[in-house]
Amino acid sequence: VHIRTYEIVSQIPGEDQSVIAMFVVWVGYMLILITASALLAHYVAPQCIGSGIPEMKTILRGVILKEYLTIRTFLTKIVGLTLALGSGLPLGKEGPFVHVSSIVASQLGRLIHGFKGIYENESRSTEMLAAGCAVGVACTFSAPMGGVLFSIEVTSVFFAVRNYWRGFFSAACAAIVMRVLIPIIKDPELDLNAFFQTHFPPGKAFILEEMPFFAILGLICGILGALFIYLHRTLVLFLRRNELMKKVFQRYWLLYPLLVTLLVGILTFPEGFGQYMAGKQKFTRTVHDLFMNCTWSLPRNDPYGCDKNVTNNWSGKDGNTPVFTSLWGFSIVFYFLCILCSTLPIPAGIFMPVFVLGAAFGRLMGEHISVIFGGYIFGVKTQAIYPGVYAVVGTAAFAGAVTHTVSVAVIIFEVTGQVLFLLPVMIAVIVANAVCSYFQPSIFDSIIRMKHLPYLPDIRSNSSVFHAITADRIMVSPVQFISRDTSYREVNNMLVMMPRLRAFPIVDSN
């Protein structure tokens, strides 16, 4: 609707009037939808703000967070997310989908609770939530296998193997329902293929000599991912601690989303600076262009060059802007805009923005390598360089670095419909994950720390001092406990003698 309205207004007679009207439509549309989403989240259910994955990690660790799994939060998250995504800002839906599906799982667990006492067990409720997280990722990309693995990596540290087939079955059902509904919706942009179907030639998409380039791409994405997390946390803490920011944005809380949205609208306006960064292309839909199995920098008459339908999106309003200018502008500007937009008080995720950014970084590197080697690796005319493969690898590497997951590689295989770039994807993901993990926690753990959620971080395996700590160094003495040999009289006396006792350990023996 946003793009269509913009195109209609562009037909207004008079160049000045047309540009003004287009600017009002472009920016006004964003402001209205983001304002509606922020108001809805602020006054109806503040628990729906953000991704939802950090809260789900906390809940699956056994901590009860009030109002996070209620019907009110569910409805507010759906409506608020729809408004936020429709605005055109660089926002994602993967995290909110995980939250929404977990709420559905929680409510279903309560429904079953009325019929079967087995679901009174807290362990069963946790199993339902774990399956709900897998369904959320599966619904985002129609990727059941990657969804299950991603939910295990992101939300759980200790995963019960018995939950694996349950989560996979739920995710498969969700993917099947999506595929059944697509023909009913009759959306021309949706079909039964993979979400971002690629068509790279088997056996010729890359050669072994390109492996060092893929490893370097993983290294770059790992560094950029760590910087992304650091800048995000720095911005949030600055807004929270700076006296001026606190006075302005706490008193007039709606001013912050309005200013950020206005900035995004001005920078992405297709008749202004946006023409140098594919302004008319919606942020998430640029992935289709970035994954193309042609080379933008080659002439159109070259057998491996792209047709004008692709290059026109990245050639500016006059068609003379170099593709490298657009790619550099897109990558740099949206890198910071994604960080800025992820701090807005609206329902939105972070996975899809880093997904697109990784594709842009990979495409940029692939196009530069193509120019250096003249379009063919080491001058061999039978082996062309496919920058689209670098875009796919960059997507997996940057998303894996920011989220600290390896399962994102499986998601990439499912959303692209091809497994031929398995080796470069795995190499880049491992390198990027290792580099980012060395410098920063994952984006979800970083948010957990900033929100001060009751979540115990993992103990580093190389910190042997923690493994040498025994219970007697931190417990009170004498400690009240219950063992298998404890009698009813002893338990009764313990409760009577210490009425304020709230918890006690259960041990094997006295």
C-alpha positions as CSV (number, residue, x, y, z in Angstrom):
1,V,0.0,0.0,0.0
2,H,2.8,2.4,0.9
3,I,4.6,1.9,-2.5
4,R,1.4,1.9,-4.5
5,T,0.2,5.2,-2.9
6,Y,3.6,6.7,-3.5
7,E,3.4,5.8,-7.2
8,I,-0.1,7.3,-7.6
9,V,1.0,10.5,-6.0
10,S,4.0,10.7,-8.2
11,Q,1.7,11.3,-11.2
12,I,0.6,14.7,-9.9
13,P,1.3,17.4,-12.5
14,G,4.1,19.8,-11.7
15,E,7.5,18.6,-10.5
16,D,7.6,20.6,-7.3
17,Q,4.0,19.7,-6.2
18,S,4.7,16.0,-7.1
19,V,7.9,15.8,-5.0
20,I,6.3,17.5,-2.0
21,A,3.2,15.2,-2.2
22,M,5.5,12.1,-2.5
23,F,7.5,13.2,0.5
24,V,4.4,13.8,2.6
25,V,3.0,10.3,1.6
26,W,6.3,8.6,2.1
27,V,7.1,10.0,5.5
28,G,3.5,10.5,6.7
29,Y,2.7,6.8,6.1
30,M,5.6,5.7,8.2
31,L,4.8,8.2,11.0
32,I,1.1,7.2,11.2
33,L,1.8,3.4,11.4
34,I,4.6,3.6,13.9
35,T,2.7,6.0,16.1
36,A,-0.3,3.7,16.1
37,S,2.0,0.7,16.9
38,A,3.7,2.6,19.7
39,L,0.5,3.9,21.3
40,L,-1.0,0.4,21.2
41,A,2.0,-1.2,22.8
42,H,2.3,1.6,25.5
43,Y,-1.3,1.7,26.6
44,V,-2.6,-1.9,26.0
45,A,0.3,-4.3,26.6
46,P,3.9,-3.0,27.2
47,Q,5.0,-6.6,27.4
48,C,4.7,-6.9,23.6
49,I,7.5,-4.4,23.0
50,G,10.6,-5.7,21.3
51,S,11.4,-9.1,20.0
52,G,10.2,-11.5,22.8
53,I,13.0,-14.0,22.5
54,P,15.0,-12.6,25.5
55,E,11.9,-13.0,27.6
56,M,11.2,-16.5,26.3
57,K,14.8,-17.5,27.2
58,T,14.1,-16.3,30.7
59,I,10.8,-18.1,30.9
60,L,12.2,-21.4,29.7
61,R,14.8,-21.1,32.4
62,G,12.0,-21.4,35.0
63,V,11.3,-17.7,35.8
64,I,7.7,-16.6,35.6
65,L,7.3,-13.2,33.9
66,K,3.8,-11.7,34.5
67,E,1.6,-10.8,31.6
68,Y,4.0,-12.0,28.9
69,L,1.9,-15.1,27.9
70,T,-1.6,-13.6,28.0
71,I,-4.3,-13.1,25.4
72,R,-4.0,-9.4,25.7
73,T,-0.3,-9.5,24.9
74,F,-1.0,-11.9,22.0
75,L,-3.6,-9.6,20.3
76,T,-1.5,-6.5,20.9
77,K,1.6,-8.1,19.5
78,I,-0.1,-9.2,16.3
79,V,-1.7,-5.8,15.6
80,G,1.3,-3.8,16.6
81,L,3.7,-6.0,14.6
82,T,1.5,-5.7,11.5
83,L,1.5,-1.9,11.8
84,A,5.3,-1.8,12.4
85,L,6.1,-4.1,9.4
86,G,3.8,-2.2,7.1
87,S,5.6,1.1,7.9
88,G,8.6,0.1,5.8
89,L,11.1,0.5,8.6
90,P,14.0,-2.0,8.8
91,L,12.3,-4.3,11.3
92,G,11.9,-8.0,11.6
93,K,9.1,-10.5,12.5
94,E,11.0,-13.6,13.5
95,G,11.4,-12.8,17.2
96,P,7.7,-11.6,17.6
97,F,6.5,-14.7,15.8
98,V,8.4,-16.8,18.4
99,H,6.7,-14.8,21.2
100,V,3.2,-15.1,19.5
101,S,3.5,-18.9,19.0
102,S,4.7,-19.3,22.5
103,I,1.6,-17.5,23.8
104,V,-0.5,-19.8,21.7
105,A,1.3,-22.8,23.2
106,S,0.8,-21.5,26.7
107,Q,-2.9,-21.0,26.2
108,L,-3.3,-24.4,24.6
109,G,-1.5,-25.9,27.6
110,R,-4.1,-24.2,29.9
111,L,-6.9,-25.5,27.8
112,I,-5.6,-29.0,28.0
113,H,-5.0,-28.5,31.7
114,G,-8.8,-28.6,32.1
115,F,-9.0,-32.2,30.8
116,K,-5.7,-33.8,31.7
117,G,-3.8,-33.4,35.0
118,I,-0.6,-34.3,33.3
119,Y,-0.2,-30.7,32.0
120,E,-0.2,-29.4,35.6
121,N,3.4,-30.5,35.5
122,E,5.7,-27.5,35.0
123,S,8.0,-29.6,32.8
124,R,5.1,-30.3,30.3
125,S,4.4,-26.6,30.1
126,T,8.0,-25.9,29.3
127,E,7.9,-28.6,26.6
128,M,4.9,-26.8,25.0
129,L,6.7,-23.5,25.1
130,A,9.8,-25.0,23.5
131,A,7.6,-26.4,20.7
132,G,6.0,-23.0,20.3
133,C,9.3,-21.3,19.8
134,A,10.1,-23.8,17.0
135,V,6.8,-23.1,15.3
136,G,7.5,-19.3,15.4
137,V,10.7,-19.6,13.4
138,A,9.1,-22.2,11.1
139,C,6.2,-19.7,10.3
140,T,8.6,-16.9,9.6
141,F,10.5,-18.6,6.8
142,S,8.6,-21.9,6.3
143,A,11.7,-23.6,7.5
144,P,10.7,-26.4,10.0
145,M,14.1,-28.0,10.3
146,G,16.0,-24.8,10.8
147,G,13.2,-23.5,13.1
148,V,13.6,-26.4,15.5
149,L,17.4,-26.2,15.6
150,F,17.3,-22.4,15.9
151,S,14.8,-22.6,18.8
152,I,17.1,-25.1,20.6
153,E,20.1,-22.9,20.2
154,V,18.5,-19.6,21.1
155,T,16.0,-20.4,23.9
156,S,17.5,-23.4,25.6
157,V,20.8,-24.4,27.2
158,F,19.8,-27.9,28.4
159,F,17.4,-29.4,25.8
160,A,15.5,-32.7,26.4
161,V,15.9,-34.9,23.4
162,R,12.3,-36.2,23.9
163,N,11.1,-32.7,22.9
164,Y,12.9,-32.8,19.6
165,W,10.3,-34.8,17.6
166,R,7.5,-32.8,19.2
167,G,8.9,-29.5,18.2
168,F,9.7,-30.8,14.7
169,F,6.2,-32.2,14.3
170,S,4.7,-28.8,15.4
171,A,7.0,-26.9,13.1
172,A,6.2,-29.2,10.1
173,C,2.5,-28.7,10.7
174,A,3.0,-25.0,10.7
175,A,4.9,-25.1,7.5
176,I,2.2,-27.3,5.8
177,V,-0.6,-24.9,6.9
178,M,1.4,-22.0,5.4
179,R,1.8,-23.8,2.1
180,V,-1.9,-24.7,2.0
181,L,-2.9,-21.1,2.7
182,I,-0.7,-19.5,0.0
183,P,-2.8,-20.6,-3.0
184,I,-5.9,-19.4,-1.1
185,I,-4.4,-15.9,-0.5
186,K,-3.5,-15.7,-4.3
187,D,-0.7,-13.3,-3.7
188,P,1.4,-13.1,-6.9
189,E,4.6,-12.7,-4.8
190,L,4.0,-15.9,-3.0
191,D,4.3,-19.4,-4.5
192,L,5.2,-22.9,-3.3
193,N,8.9,-22.3,-3.9
194,A,11.3,-21.3,-1.1
195,F,10.9,-17.8,0.2
196,F,14.1,-16.6,-1.4
197,Q,14.5,-19.2,-4.1
198,T,18.0,-19.2,-5.8
199,H,19.0,-20.7,-9.1
200,F,22.7,-21.2,-8.9
201,P,24.1,-23.9,-11.3
202,P,25.1,-27.1,-9.4
203,G,28.8,-27.7,-9.4
204,K,29.7,-24.3,-10.8
205,A,28.5,-21.8,-8.1
206,F,31.9,-21.7,-6.5
207,I,35.2,-23.6,-6.5
208,L,37.6,-24.5,-3.7
209,E,40.0,-21.6,-4.5
210,E,37.2,-19.3,-3.3
211,M,37.1,-20.8,0.2
212,P,39.6,-18.3,1.7
213,F,37.3,-15.5,0.5
214,F,34.3,-17.1,2.2
215,A,36.4,-17.4,5.4
216,I,37.4,-13.7,5.2
217,L,33.7,-12.8,4.7
218,G,33.0,-14.8,7.9
219,L,35.7,-12.8,9.7
220,I,34.3,-9.5,8.5
221,C,30.7,-10.4,9.4
222,G,31.9,-11.6,12.9
223,I,33.6,-8.2,13.5
224,L,30.6,-6.3,12.2
225,G,28.3,-8.4,14.2
226,A,30.2,-7.7,17.5
227,L,30.2,-4.0,16.6
228,F,26.5,-4.2,15.9
229,I,25.7,-5.6,19.4
230,Y,28.1,-3.2,21.1
231,L,26.6,-0.1,19.4
232,H,23.0,-1.3,20.1
233,R,23.8,-1.7,23.8
234,T,25.7,1.6,24.0
235,L,22.7,3.4,22.4
236,V,20.2,1.9,24.8
237,L,22.3,2.6,27.8
238,F,22.9,6.2,26.6
239,L,19.2,6.8,26.2
240,R,18.6,5.4,29.7
241,R,21.4,7.1,31.6
242,N,21.9,10.5,29.9
243,E,20.2,13.2,31.9
244,L,19.0,15.2,28.9
245,M,17.7,12.0,27.2
246,K,15.9,11.0,30.3
247,K,14.2,14.3,30.8
248,V,13.0,14.6,27.2
249,F,12.1,11.1,26.2
250,Q,10.7,9.9,29.5
251,R,8.4,12.9,29.7
252,Y,7.5,12.8,26.0
253,W,8.0,9.1,25.3
254,L,6.2,9.3,21.9
255,L,8.8,11.8,20.6
256,Y,11.6,9.2,20.3
257,P,9.8,6.9,17.8
258,L,8.5,9.9,15.9
259,L,12.1,11.4,15.5
260,V,13.5,8.0,14.5
261,T,10.8,7.3,12.0
262,L,11.2,10.8,10.5
263,L,14.9,10.3,10.1
264,V,14.4,6.9,8.4
265,G,11.8,8.5,6.1
266,I,14.1,11.3,5.1
267,L,17.1,9.1,4.4
268,T,15.1,6.5,2.4
269,F,13.0,9.0,0.4
270,P,13.4,7.7,-3.2
271,E,13.6,11.2,-4.7
272,G,16.3,12.3,-2.2
273,F,19.1,10.3,-0.7
274,G,17.1,7.1,-1.0
275,Q,17.8,7.0,-4.8
276,Y,21.4,6.0,-4.0
277,M,20.3,3.0,-1.9
278,A,17.4,1.3,-3.7
279,G,14.9,3.6,-2.1
280,K,11.9,2.3,-4.0
281,Q,12.7,-1.3,-2.9
282,K,11.2,-2.3,0.4
283,F,14.1,-3.2,2.8
284,T,13.3,-6.9,3.1
285,R,12.5,-7.3,-0.6
286,T,16.0,-6.3,-1.6
287,V,17.0,-9.9,-0.7
288,H,15.6,-11.1,-4.0
289,D,18.0,-8.8,-5.9
290,L,20.9,-9.5,-3.6
291,F,20.5,-13.3,-4.2
292,M,20.4,-13.0,-8.0
293,N,22.8,-15.4,-9.8
294,C,24.0,-12.7,-12.1
295,T,26.7,-10.0,-11.6
296,W,25.6,-6.4,-11.4
297,S,29.0,-4.9,-12.3
298,L,29.2,-6.8,-15.6
299,P,27.7,-5.3,-18.8
300,R,24.1,-6.3,-19.6
301,N,25.2,-8.0,-22.8
302,D,27.6,-10.3,-20.8
303,P,26.2,-13.8,-20.4
304,Y,26.6,-13.4,-16.6
305,G,25.4,-9.8,-16.4
306,C,22.0,-8.8,-15.0
307,D,19.1,-7.4,-17.0
308,K,17.8,-3.9,-16.5
309,N,14.9,-5.0,-14.3
310,V,17.5,-5.8,-11.6
311,T,20.1,-3.1,-12.1
312,N,17.5,-0.3,-12.5
313,N,16.6,-0.7,-8.8
314,W,20.1,0.1,-7.8
315,S,21.0,2.7,-10.5
316,G,19.4,5.8,-8.9
317,K,16.6,8.0,-10.3
318,D,18.5,8.9,-13.4
319,G,19.9,5.4,-14.0
320,N,23.5,6.6,-13.9
321,T,24.4,5.9,-10.2
322,P,27.1,3.1,-10.0
323,V,25.9,0.0,-8.3
324,F,28.8,0.1,-5.9
325,T,27.6,3.6,-4.7
326,S,24.1,2.1,-4.0
327,L,25.5,-1.0,-2.3
328,W,27.9,0.9,-0.1
329,G,25.2,3.5,0.7
330,F,22.6,0.8,1.5
331,S,25.0,-1.3,3.7
332,I,26.3,1.6,5.7
333,V,23.1,3.6,6.2
334,F,20.9,0.6,7.0
335,Y,23.6,-0.8,9.4
336,F,23.0,2.2,11.7
337,L,19.3,2.5,10.9
338,C,18.7,-1.1,12.0
339,I,20.5,-0.4,15.3
340,L,18.4,2.7,15.8
341,C,15.1,1.1,14.9
342,S,15.7,-1.9,17.1
343,T,15.5,0.5,20.1
344,L,11.9,1.7,19.3
345,P,9.2,0.8,21.8
346,I,7.2,-1.3,19.4
347,P,6.8,-5.0,18.6
348,A,9.7,-5.8,16.2
349,G,12.5,-8.3,15.8
350,I,16.1,-8.1,14.9
351,F,16.7,-11.2,12.9
352,M,15.4,-10.1,9.5
353,P,17.3,-6.8,9.5
354,V,20.6,-8.6,10.1
355,F,19.6,-11.2,7.5
356,V,19.3,-8.4,4.9
357,L,22.5,-6.6,6.1
358,G,24.5,-9.9,5.8
359,A,23.2,-10.3,2.2
360,A,24.3,-6.7,1.4
361,F,27.8,-7.2,2.9
362,G,28.2,-10.5,1.0
363,R,27.0,-9.0,-2.3
364,L,29.3,-6.1,-1.9
365,M,32.3,-8.3,-1.4
366,G,31.3,-10.6,-4.2
367,E,30.9,-7.7,-6.6
368,H,34.3,-6.3,-5.7
369,I,36.0,-9.7,-6.2
370,S,34.2,-10.0,-9.6
371,V,35.7,-6.6,-10.6
372,I,39.2,-7.6,-9.4
373,F,39.2,-10.8,-11.4
374,G,37.2,-9.5,-14.4
375,G,34.1,-11.5,-13.6
376,Y,35.8,-14.9,-13.8
377,I,37.8,-16.4,-10.9
378,F,41.5,-16.4,-11.7
379,G,40.7,-15.5,-15.3
380,V,39.2,-19.0,-16.1
381,K,36.4,-18.3,-18.5
382,T,34.5,-21.4,-17.6
383,Q,34.2,-20.5,-14.0
384,A,32.3,-17.2,-13.3
385,I,32.2,-15.5,-10.0
386,Y,28.6,-15.4,-8.5
387,P,28.3,-12.5,-6.1
388,G,24.9,-14.0,-5.2
389,V,26.6,-16.9,-3.5
390,Y,28.6,-14.4,-1.4
391,A,25.3,-12.7,-0.5
392,V,23.9,-16.0,0.7
393,V,27.0,-16.8,2.7
394,G,27.1,-13.3,4.1
395,T,23.5,-13.6,5.2
396,A,24.2,-16.8,7.2
397,A,27.5,-15.4,8.6
398,F,26.1,-12.1,9.8
399,A,22.9,-13.5,11.2
400,G,24.8,-16.3,12.9
401,A,27.3,-13.9,14.4
402,V,24.7,-11.5,15.9
403,T,22.5,-14.4,17.3
404,H,25.4,-16.7,18.1
405,T,23.8,-19.6,16.3
406,V,25.0,-22.2,13.8
407,S,21.5,-23.4,12.8
408,V,21.0,-20.3,10.8
409,A,22.9,-22.2,8.1
410,V,20.0,-24.7,7.9
411,I,17.5,-21.9,7.7
412,I,19.5,-20.5,4.7
413,F,19.3,-23.8,2.9
414,E,15.6,-23.9,3.4
415,V,14.7,-20.4,2.4
416,T,17.0,-20.5,-0.7
417,G,15.9,-24.0,-1.8
418,Q,19.4,-25.1,-2.5
419,V,22.1,-26.9,-0.5
420,L,24.9,-26.6,-3.0
421,F,26.7,-23.8,-1.0
422,L,26.8,-25.9,2.2
423,L,30.5,-25.8,2.6
424,P,31.1,-22.1,2.2
425,V,28.1,-21.3,4.4
426,M,29.3,-23.6,7.2
427,I,32.9,-22.2,7.1
428,A,31.7,-18.6,7.2
429,V,29.1,-19.2,9.9
430,I,31.7,-20.9,12.2
431,V,34.3,-18.2,11.7
432,A,31.8,-15.4,12.2
433,N,30.3,-17.0,15.3
434,A,33.7,-17.7,16.9
435,V,34.9,-14.1,16.2
436,C,31.7,-12.4,17.5
437,S,31.5,-14.7,20.6
438,Y,35.0,-13.7,21.6
439,F,34.1,-10.0,21.7
440,Q,30.4,-9.8,22.6
441,P,27.4,-11.9,23.9
442,S,24.6,-12.6,21.5
443,I,22.1,-9.8,20.9
444,F,19.5,-11.7,22.9
445,D,21.8,-12.1,26.0
446,S,22.8,-8.5,25.6
447,I,19.1,-7.4,25.8
448,I,18.6,-9.7,28.8
449,R,21.4,-8.0,30.7
450,M,20.1,-4.5,29.8
451,K,16.6,-5.3,30.9
452,H,18.0,-6.9,34.2
453,L,15.9,-10.1,33.6
454,P,16.5,-12.9,36.2
455,Y,18.7,-15.0,33.9
456,L,21.9,-16.8,34.8
457,P,24.5,-16.5,32.1
458,D,26.5,-19.6,31.0
459,I,29.7,-20.4,32.8
460,R,32.6,-20.1,30.5
461,S,34.4,-23.4,30.1
462,N,37.8,-21.8,30.2
463,S,37.1,-20.2,33.6
464,S,38.1,-23.2,35.8
465,V,37.8,-21.1,39.0
466,F,34.0,-21.3,38.8
467,H,34.1,-25.1,38.6
468,A,36.1,-25.3,41.8
469,I,33.5,-23.5,43.9
470,T,31.7,-25.8,46.3
471,A,28.3,-25.4,47.9
472,D,29.6,-24.8,51.5
473,R,31.3,-21.6,50.3
474,I,28.0,-19.8,49.5
475,M,25.3,-21.5,51.7
476,V,24.1,-20.5,55.2
477,S,25.0,-22.7,58.1
478,P,23.4,-24.6,59.6
479,V,21.3,-25.3,56.5
480,Q,17.8,-26.8,56.7
481,F,17.3,-29.6,54.3
482,I,15.2,-32.7,53.5
483,S,16.6,-36.1,52.5
484,R,15.0,-39.4,51.7
485,D,15.6,-40.4,55.3
486,T,13.8,-37.4,56.8
487,S,10.7,-38.3,58.8
488,Y,7.4,-36.4,58.8
489,R,8.1,-35.2,62.4
490,E,11.4,-33.6,61.3
491,V,9.7,-31.8,58.4
492,N,6.9,-30.6,60.7
493,N,9.4,-29.4,63.3
494,M,11.4,-27.6,60.7
495,L,8.4,-25.7,59.3
496,V,7.1,-24.8,62.8
497,M,10.5,-23.7,64.1
498,M,11.2,-21.6,61.0
499,P,7.9,-20.1,59.8
500,R,9.8,-17.7,57.4
501,L,11.5,-20.6,55.6
502,R,10.6,-20.2,51.9
503,A,12.9,-22.8,50.3
504,F,15.1,-25.7,51.2
505,P,17.3,-28.2,49.4
506,I,16.4,-31.8,48.8
507,V,19.4,-34.1,49.1
508,D,20.2,-37.8,48.8
509,S,21.2,-38.4,52.5
510,N,21.8,-36.6,55.7
